[in-house]
Amino acid sequence: MYAVDPVAEARPRPQFRKAPLDRLATLEVTADYCPQTLMRVLDLFARHAHVPYNIVMHRRSRSLHLLIRFEDVADASAERMREAAAAFPMVWTAKLRRALAAGGADPGRADQPLFADTQDRDR
């Protein structure tokens, strides 16, 4: 039998906040097939204090396609992340789709696949 730690039981559990879909922005990155691509792009989110809601990676024979949804905020950190991702030597394109609440285009519904609007072309 295990003893129950009263201090651990008294600690509040983290409450996860859900963001409505109209507040989610999408960072779309196409890059060389490189093992460091995902790590470097996700590091940008940590540096700007964002936590992704969805991460989708699609492998092609010579490239990676990443779609990362995160809560869009009023500051310019999302655009700075896009510019930093585009500056990586392995990145071909980096696009930012702002949230509807921030005046952007529809990032897609949760019941639709994230790759519904992309062509599966091999680069």
C-alpha positions in Angstrom: 0.0 0.0 0.0 1.3 3.5 -0.9 1.2 6.4 1.5 -0.7 9.5 0.2 1.4 12.6 0.3 -0.9 15.3 1.8 1.2 18.1 0.2 0.8 16.6 -3.3 -2.9 16.2 -2.7 -3.3 19.8 -1.6 -1.6 21.2 -4.8 -4.0 22.6 -7.3 -4.1 20.8 -10.6 -3.4 22.9 -13.7 -6.5 24.1 -15.5 -6.2 23.8 -19.3 -7.8 26.7 -21.1 -9.6 26.1 -24.3 -9.5 28.7 -27.0 -12.4 29.1 -29.5 -11.5 28.2 -33.1 -11.9 31.8 -34.2 -8.9 32.7 -31.9 -6.5 30.1 -33.4 -3.8 31.1 -35.8 -1.9 28.7 -38.0 1.8 28.6 -38.8 2.5 26.6 -42.0 6.1 25.7 -42.8 7.4 23.7 -45.7 11.1 22.7 -45.4 13.8 20.3 -46.5 13.6 16.8 -45.0 15.8 17.6 -42.1 15.6 16.1 -38.6 16.1 19.5 -36.9 13.2 21.3 -38.6 10.4 20.3 -36.2 12.7 21.0 -33.1 13.7 24.5 -34.4 10.1 25.5 -35.2 8.7 24.3 -31.9 11.6 26.1 -30.1 10.2 29.4 -31.6 6.9 28.7 -29.7 8.7 28.2 -26.4 10.7 31.4 -26.9 7.6 33.4 -27.5 5.6 31.7 -24.7 3.1 30.0 -26.9 1.7 26.5 -26.5 0.5 24.9 -29.7 -3.0 23.4 -29.8 -2.4 21.2 -32.8 0.8 20.0 -34.5 0.6 18.2 -37.8 3.6 17.0 -39.7 3.3 15.5 -43.2 6.4 13.8 -44.6 7.0 13.8 -48.3 10.0 12.1 -50.0 12.1 15.3 -50.0 10.3 17.7 -47.7 8.4 18.2 -44.5 5.1 20.2 -44.2 4.2 21.5 -40.7 0.9 23.0 -39.6 0.9 24.3 -36.1 -2.2 26.0 -34.6 -1.9 28.2 -31.6 -3.8 30.9 -29.8 -3.4 34.2 -31.7 -2.6 37.2 -29.4 -2.7 40.9 -30.1 1.0 41.4 -30.1 3.3 40.9 -33.0 4.9 37.7 -31.7 3.2 35.5 -34.3 4.6 37.5 -37.1 8.1 37.4 -35.5 7.8 33.6 -35.3 7.0 33.4 -39.0 9.9 35.6 -39.9 12.3 33.6 -37.7 11.0 30.3 -39.2 11.5 31.7 -42.7 15.1 32.6 -41.9 16.1 29.0 -41.1 18.3 27.7 -43.9 16.2 24.5 -44.4 12.8 26.3 -44.7 11.3 26.9 -48.1 8.2 28.7 -47.1 6.6 30.0 -43.9 3.1 31.3 -43.9 1.0 32.7 -41.1 -2.8 32.5 -41.1 -4.1 34.9 -38.5 -7.2 34.0 -36.4 -10.6 35.3 -37.4 -10.8 37.3 -34.2 -7.6 39.1 -35.3 -9.0 39.8 -38.8 -7.5 36.8 -40.5 -8.9 34.1 -42.8 -10.7 31.0 -41.6 -8.1 28.6 -40.3 -10.4 25.7 -40.8 -12.9 23.8 -38.6 -11.8 21.3 -36.0 -13.7 18.5 -37.8 -11.8 19.1 -41.1 -8.3 17.8 -41.7 -5.6 20.4 -41.5 -4.3 19.3 -44.9 -7.6 19.6 -46.7 -6.4 22.8 -48.6 -2.9 21.6 -49.5 -1.8 19.6 -52.5 0.2 16.6 -51.9 3.0 17.4 -54.3 6.4 16.0 -54.0 9.2 18.5 -53.9 
